[in-house]
């Protein structure tokens, strides 16, 4: 069983933006946003922040066959930072990496989301879990998990 560094791209499900947010701001609005930003409350919402999880386990059959792939996973993050309601949205190639991706995502822990200074659940998060062979050095900057590699 080969363990590879965890690679995620966290993308929240699309949130509709109010029409006013899509229009250019006037000088007064820009000054107000600057004042709010300097006070630390510009958006009022802080998404969950990834805190850790187990290494991704590359499926033996895929490893032996030299197969790479990607799985898009949808999930919710609770107010305690745990991942629940994990489902596969898309897997390429299908039937190869889904179980490993689900196991990895279920192990993730987050610093919970916050809205208006209160801890809240974050629903409908979408992350891409990538299964890639080879060592191109792009993960060398990441810390080594306890217990070594």
C-alpha positions in Angstrom: 0.0 0.0 0.0 1.6 3.3 -1.1 0.8 6.5 0.8 1.0 9.7 -1.1 0.7 13.3 0.2 -2.8 14.7 0.4 -3.7 17.0 -2.4 -6.9 19.0 -2.2 -8.5 21.9 -4.0 -11.3 23.1 -1.8 -14.0 25.0 -3.7 -17.2 25.9 -1.9 -20.4 25.3 -3.8 -21.4 28.4 -5.7 -23.2 31.0 -3.6 -25.4 33.5 -5.4 -24.0 37.1 -5.2 -26.4 40.0 -4.8 -26.7 42.3 -7.8 -25.1 45.1 -5.8 -21.9 43.0 -5.3 -21.5 42.6 -9.1 -21.7 46.4 -9.8 -18.7 48.7 -9.5 -18.5 50.4 -6.1 -18.5 54.2 -5.8 -15.9 56.0 -3.7 -18.1 55.9 -0.5 -18.6 52.2 -0.8 -14.9 51.6 -1.4 -14.1 53.6 1.7 -16.6 51.7 3.7 -15.2 48.4 2.5 -11.7 49.5 3.4 -12.8 50.5 6.9 -14.6 47.1 7.4 -11.6 45.2 6.1 -9.3 47.0 8.5 -11.7 46.1 11.3 -11.5 42.4 10.3 -15.1 42.0 9.3 -15.3 42.7 5.6 -17.2 39.6 4.5 -18.6 38.4 7.8 -18.0 34.8 6.7 -14.8 32.8 7.1 -14.8 29.4 5.3 -13.6 26.3 7.1 -9.8 26.0 7.1 -8.2 22.6 6.5 -6.4 21.4 9.7 -5.3 17.8 8.7 -6.2 14.3 7.8 -4.6 11.0 7.0 -2.4 10.5 3.9 -4.2 9.4 0.8 -3.9 5.7 0.1 -3.3 4.8 -3.5 -5.3 1.7 -4.5 -3.0 -1.2 -5.2 -4.6 -2.2 -8.5 -4.3 1.4 -9.8 -0.7 1.7 -8.6 0.2 -1.6 -10.3 -1.5 -0.5 -13.6 0.0 3.0 -13.5 -3.4 4.6 -13.5 -3.9 8.2 -12.3 -7.2 10.0 -11.7 -9.2 12.6 -9.9 -12.4 12.4 -7.7 -14.6 15.4 -7.0 -16.2 15.0 -3.5 -19.0 16.9 -1.9 -19.3 17.1 1.9 -20.4 19.2 4.8 -18.2 20.5 7.7 -19.8 20.5 11.1 -19.5 23.2 13.7 -16.9 20.9 15.4 -14.8 20.7 12.2 -15.7 17.1 11.2 -16.6 16.0 7.7 -20.1 14.5 7.2 -22.4 13.6 4.3 -19.6 12.7 2.0 -20.5 11.8 -1.6 -18.7 11.4 -4.9 -19.8 13.9 -7.6 -17.5 12.8 -10.4 -14.7 10.3 -10.7 -12.2 9.9 -13.5 -11.7 7.1 -14.3 -14.9 5.7 -12.8 -14.7 2.8 -10.4 -11.0 3.1 -9.4 -10.4 5.8 -6.8 -13.8 6.5 -5.2 -13.3 4.4 -2.1 -9.9 5.8 -1.4 -11.1 9.4 -1.9 -14.1 8.9 0.4 -11.8 7.4 3.1 -9.4 10.3 2.9 -12.1 13.0 3.0 -13.8 11.4 5.9 -10.5 11.7 7.9 -10.2 15.4 7.3 -10.5 17.9 10.1 -11.1 21.6 9.8 -11.1 24.7 11.8 -14.8 25.4 11.5 -16.4 28.2 9.5 -17.4 31.4 11.2 -20.1 33.9 10.3 -20.6 37.2 12.2 -18.2 35.9 14.8 -20.1 32.6 15.5 -19.0 29.1 14.6 -21.2 27.7 11.9 -21.5 24.5 9.8 -20.3 24.8 6.1 -22.5 22.9 3.7 -21.9 21.7 0.2 -18.1 22.0 0.1 -16.5 20.5 -3.0 -12.9 19.3 -3.2 -10.9 17.6 -5.9 -8.8 14.6 -4.6 -6.0 13.9 -7.1 -4.3 10.6 -7.5 -1.0 11.1 -9.3 2.0 8.8 -9.6 5.6 9.9 -9.5 7.5 12.3 -7.4 7.9 15.7 -9.1 8.8 17.5 -5.9 5.7 19.6 -5.7 4.9 18.3 -2.2 8.4 18.7 -0.8 7.4 21.9 1.0 4.7 20.1 3.1 5.5 19.0 6.6 6.1 15.3 7.1 3.2 13.7 9.1 4.0 12.2 12.5 5.3 8.8 12.2 7.3 9.6 9.0 6.5 8.6 5.5 
